Amino acid sequence: MATNSWRISTVNGALLALYFIPAWTIVAYKIMVSPVHGLYDLPNVAVALFVSDHLHVEALNTVRFAWLLALGRVTVVAFFGVFLVMTTRASVRKSGGCDEALALALGIGSLITFASMVMASRVGEMAALRLHATELLLLLGGAILMAVEPPFQRDPPPVRQWPPQPDIYPFGNPGS
């Protein structure tokens, strides 16, 4: 009998990966190509303003910070990619072997978006605050779903049927 091997957290993780892989790859690529221009795009503008205005970081160190942010985003994208590749095999998906990659992507991504959200609230950048809050809620929802969902239940092995016991009536046959 064929059973469904897709858990809700696996489907949710795949949908999250389909959003975060292209979105964060584009942002990280813009930072890698031009660190200053990429850092002042909408997904990173709050981080750039916070680092330059509140922390008083020099221009060269701001570029280094931008590259570090791009590396963090690429790391999350890589873990989401590993998760998607691992979900293609049913045996890995059923055993929960892909959950570690998803958990790391959700954890690192949550840290990045939470820090970005706090920085956006400190500098008063409302559009960036909404973006980071939305991404944080997506990632936290996936993490909560992974934590609450029970492990995958396999079909129990078939129980061996013993031969039927003969009907023994101590005082004769009840039909006679």
C-alpha positions as CSV (number, residue, x, y, z in Angstrom):
1,M,0.0,0.0,0.0
2,A,1.5,3.4,-1.0
3,T,1.5,6.0,1.6
4,N,2.1,9.7,1.4
5,S,5.7,10.5,2.4
6,W,5.4,14.3,2.4
7,R,5.1,15.9,5.8
8,I,3.6,19.3,6.3
9,S,6.9,20.8,7.4
10,T,8.7,19.3,4.3
11,V,6.1,21.0,2.0
12,N,6.4,24.2,4.0
13,G,10.2,24.1,3.8
14,A,10.1,23.5,0.1
15,L,7.8,26.6,-0.4
16,L,10.1,28.7,1.8
17,A,13.1,27.5,-0.2
18,L,11.3,28.5,-3.4
19,Y,11.0,32.0,-2.0
20,F,14.3,32.5,-0.2
21,I,16.6,31.0,-2.8
22,P,15.9,33.5,-5.6
23,A,15.2,36.5,-3.4
24,W,18.3,36.2,-1.2
25,T,20.5,35.1,-4.1
26,I,19.7,38.2,-6.0
27,V,20.4,40.4,-2.9
28,A,23.7,38.6,-2.2
29,Y,24.7,38.9,-5.8
30,K,24.1,42.6,-5.8
31,I,26.3,43.0,-2.7
32,M,29.0,40.9,-4.2
33,V,29.1,42.8,-7.5
34,S,28.9,46.3,-5.9
35,P,29.1,46.2,-2.1
36,V,28.1,49.9,-1.5
37,H,25.2,49.9,-4.0
38,G,24.0,46.5,-3.0
39,L,24.1,47.4,0.7
40,Y,21.9,50.4,0.1
41,D,19.1,48.5,-1.7
42,L,15.8,48.0,0.1
43,P,16.6,44.6,1.7
44,N,19.8,45.9,3.2
45,V,19.3,49.7,3.6
46,A,18.4,49.5,7.3
47,V,21.5,47.5,8.0
48,A,23.6,49.9,6.0
49,L,22.2,53.0,7.8
50,F,22.6,51.4,11.2
51,V,26.2,50.3,10.6
52,S,27.2,53.7,9.2
53,D,25.2,56.0,11.4
54,H,24.9,54.3,14.7
55,L,28.1,52.3,14.9
56,H,30.2,54.9,13.0
57,V,31.9,52.3,10.9
58,E,34.4,53.5,8.2
59,A,33.6,52.9,4.5
60,L,36.1,50.0,4.1
61,N,34.7,48.2,7.1
62,T,31.2,48.8,5.9
63,V,32.1,47.0,2.7
64,R,33.5,44.2,4.7
65,F,30.3,44.1,6.7
66,A,28.3,44.0,3.4
67,W,30.4,41.0,2.2
68,L,29.7,39.3,5.6
69,L,26.0,39.9,5.2
70,A,26.2,38.5,1.6
71,L,28.0,35.4,2.9
72,G,25.3,34.8,5.5
73,R,22.6,35.1,2.9
74,V,24.4,32.7,0.6
75,T,24.8,30.2,3.4
76,V,21.1,30.2,4.0
77,V,20.5,29.8,0.3
78,A,22.9,26.9,0.2
79,F,21.2,25.1,3.1
80,F,17.8,25.6,1.5
81,G,19.3,24.2,-1.7
82,V,20.7,21.1,0.1
83,F,17.2,20.6,1.7
84,L,15.5,20.7,-1.7
85,V,18.0,18.2,-3.2
86,M,17.6,15.9,-0.2
87,T,13.8,15.9,-0.5
88,T,13.9,14.4,-3.9
89,R,14.7,11.0,-2.4
90,A,11.8,9.4,-0.6
91,S,14.0,7.4,1.7
92,V,15.8,10.5,3.0
93,R,12.5,12.4,3.2
94,K,10.8,9.6,5.2
95,S,13.7,9.2,7.6
96,G,13.9,12.9,8.3
97,G,17.4,13.2,6.9
98,C,16.6,16.5,5.2
99,D,15.4,18.2,8.4
100,E,18.9,19.2,9.6
101,A,19.5,21.3,6.5
102,L,16.1,22.9,6.8
103,A,16.7,23.6,10.5
104,L,20.0,25.3,9.8
105,A,18.5,27.4,7.0
106,L,15.7,28.5,9.2
107,G,17.9,29.2,12.2
108,I,20.6,31.2,10.4
109,G,17.9,33.0,8.3
110,S,16.0,33.9,11.4
111,L,19.0,35.4,13.0
112,I,19.8,37.5,9.9
113,T,16.2,38.7,9.5
114,F,15.8,39.4,13.2
115,A,18.9,41.5,13.4
116,S,17.9,43.3,10.2
117,M,14.5,44.0,11.6
118,V,15.9,45.4,14.9
119,M,18.2,47.6,12.9
120,A,15.4,48.8,10.6
121,S,13.3,49.7,13.7
122,R,16.3,51.7,15.2
123,V,16.8,53.8,12.0
124,G,13.1,54.2,11.3
125,E,13.1,52.5,7.9
126,M,9.5,51.3,7.7
127,A,9.5,49.5,4.3
128,A,12.6,47.5,5.3
129,L,11.0,46.8,8.7
130,R,7.9,45.3,7.1
131,L,10.1,43.2,4.7
132,H,12.2,41.8,7.5
133,A,9.2,41.2,9.8
134,T,7.5,39.3,7.1
135,E,10.5,37.2,6.4
136,L,11.1,36.5,10.1
137,L,7.5,35.4,10.5
138,L,7.8,33.0,7.5
139,L,11.0,31.5,9.0
140,L,9.7,31.2,12.5
141,G,6.4,29.7,11.3
142,G,8.5,27.0,9.5
143,A,10.6,26.4,12.6
144,I,7.5,26.1,14.8
145,L,5.9,23.7,12.4
146,M,9.0,21.5,12.4
147,A,9.1,21.5,16.2
148,V,5.4,20.7,16.7
149,E,4.9,18.1,13.9
150,P,5.4,14.5,15.1
151,P,8.0,12.4,13.4
152,F,7.1,10.5,10.3
153,Q,5.3,7.3,11.1
154,R,6.1,4.3,9.0
155,D,3.7,1.6,8.2
156,P,4.0,-1.0,11.0
157,P,5.4,-4.4,9.9
158,P,2.8,-7.0,9.2
159,V,1.8,-9.1,12.3
160,R,2.2,-12.8,11.8
161,Q,-1.1,-14.5,12.0
162,W,-1.1,-17.7,14.1
163,P,-3.2,-20.6,13.0
164,P,-6.6,-20.4,14.5
165,Q,-7.2,-22.3,17.7
166,P,-9.8,-25.1,17.6
167,D,-12.9,-24.4,19.5
168,I,-12.9,-26.6,22.6
169,Y,-16.0,-27.0,24.6
170,P,-15.5,-28.9,27.8
171,F,-19.1,-30.2,28.1
172,G,-19.9,-31.1,24.6
173,N,-20.7,-29.3,21.4
174,P,-23.0,-26.3,22.1
175,G,-24.8,-26.9,18.7
176,S,-26.0,-30.5,19.7
